Amino acid sequence: MNWDAWCEEAPLHAGHALAQAGYWGVLKDIQTAPLREQLQQPGLSNHRPALVYADGLRSKGREARIAWMLLYWGISSVSLLNGGWSAWLTNGGSIDTTTPAPRPGHFQPHLQEHRRVRIQQLKQDYQQHTLPLLIDVRSLPEFQGQRPTYQPRLGRLPGAIHLPFTALFDEEGSNISPHRRIQPNASSPTVK
């Protein structure tokens, strides 16, 4: 599964750079019947556990995006492979290069709206001073409004803390140990 295939197309005012695959992240609102059919075909089922992998840090969070989408659509159990593809290979995992032909699954969408905040809701939260904790996972230069230049406006959401997704991985690309403490702040997190 490629997460950007499930996203809306970037609006014209967003510019050419954001129209590239993987740069516009607004999840499509898909009607129940087509969504059910599209997710059953590769074998997904509501109550069959799903394990999602890409290649950890190298994949820049793509596997987590897919995991979130599956949870949002109603898959009850979704896990990430710690360290991803590289860890699998390093630990002697076997590989397969044939094209799979899975049996269709039994999937019925049950949208978990609590897993998604829409722009209008966030605007309302700002007005009512009832914001959730806002966490910016981009790089420090992006958080500070220094780059990238492809974004129509630079900066961050007011009140957001900085916790780059890279801080959640160790040197080998696996998720950090639960014994390491991350302390996010307005400039960058410190890991102890």
N, C-alpha and C positions, 0 to 999 in steps of 0.2 A: 504494500500500500504506500502510496506517495501522498503525503498530507496536502500538498498544494492542489491536487486534483479535486479536492473537496471544498476549495475556497472560491469565493466570488471573484470575478474579474475586477482588476483595479479600475476605479473611475478615471476618466480622461484627465481630470485636474490633478491626479496623483503623479503624472509624468511617466515617461517611458521606462525609467529604471524600475519603478515599483510595479510595472506591468509584467516584468520577467517572472518566470516560475519561481516560487518560493519567497517572493518579496511582499506579497499582499496576503494578509492572514485572516481576512474576514470569512468565517465559516459559512458556507451556503445553508440556507434554510431549504431543505429538501423535503418534498411531500413524503408521507409515510410509505406508500406503496413502492415508489422507485428506490427509496433508501433501503427498505427491507430486501428488495430484489438484489440490489447491488452488494449488500453485505452478506446475504445468504450464499451467493454464488461462490465466493472464495472459501466458504465453510464456516463462517462465524455463526455462533449460537449464543443466545442470551446467557445461558448458565454453564457454558463450557469455558473453563479458564483460558485466557489468551495471554501469550507471552510475546512481547514486542521487543525487537532488537534492531539496532542499526550498528553504529560503530562508536558508541560512547561519545567522548569529547570531540572526536573528529566529525561527528554527524551534526554537531551544533544543536542538539536538542530535538531532532526530528522524531526520534522514537517516543519521546515524552509527549510530543504534540499528538501523535497517533494514539497513544495510550489515553490521553485526555479525551480525544474525540470518541473513542470507543466507550469510555465511561459515560460521557455525555449522551450518547445514543442509547445506552441501556445495557451494555455488556456488564455483568455483575462482578467479574473478577478479571482484572488486568494487571500484569506484572511487567517489569523491565528486566532484561538480562544484564546483570551487573558487568560492566566492561564491554558489553556488546560483542560484535563479530571478532574483534582482535583477541579478547579474552577467551572466547570459545576456541580459536585456533591455538593460542598459547597453551591452553590446557589440554591439547590433543583431541579436540572435538572433530568428528568426521565432517566431511562436506559432500554436497550433492550439487550437480550442475544440470540435472534434468528438469524439464518444465513440469511442475506439479499439476495434478488433475484431482483436486479435492472434491469430496462429495459435498453437495450443497448443505448448508447448515439450517438451523431452525431459529431464525432471528426475527423478533418483532420489536420495532423501535419503541422505546419508553424514554423520551427525552428527560434528562435530569437538569432542568433549568437552573437549579441552584449552582451548577458548575459553570455557568456562563453569565457574565454581566454585560449587558448591552450598553451602548454609548448613552442612550437616553437615561437609563437607570443611573449610570455613573454621574451624569450631569445633575440629576436630582439629588444624589447623595452629596455632591459638593454643595448644592444650595441648602440642604438641610443639615449640613455638618455631621453626616452619619457615614463617613467614608470607611471602607474596609482598609486594612493595611495595604498600601500600594507598594509593590516590589518591582523595581526595574532590573531586568536580568541582562541588559545589554552591556557592552564594554564601558569602561570608565569614560573614555572620550565621548561616546554617544550620550551617556548619562549627563555629562557636563555640557552638552550642546556643542561640541567641537567638530563632530563628524557623525555620520557620513553625509556627504553633500547631496546624495540622491534623495534624502528625505526633504519633503517640501518645507518643513519647519524644524529647527533644531531645538533641543531641550528635553524636558521630561514633564511628567504630570506633577503638578504642585503637591508637595507633601510626600512624594515617593522616596523610599529608601533605595540604596544601591546594593544589590546582591547578584553579581554577574554569575551566569550559569557555570562558568569555568571554575568558580570557587567550590563547586559541589563535586569535583572530580579530583582524584589523586594523580600522581605523576604517571601511573600506568593507564589512566583513562577509566578507572573504575570509580564507582560512587565512593565518596569519602567515608571513612570509618565513623560510626555513630559516636565514637569516643573523642573525635575532634570537634571543637566548638567553633561555630561561625558567628561572628558578631558584626552584623551589617550596620552601616551608618550612612550618613549623607554623602560621604566621599568614596569610600570603598570598604569592603569587609576585611576583617582580620580573622585569620584562622589560627586557632591555638591547639 
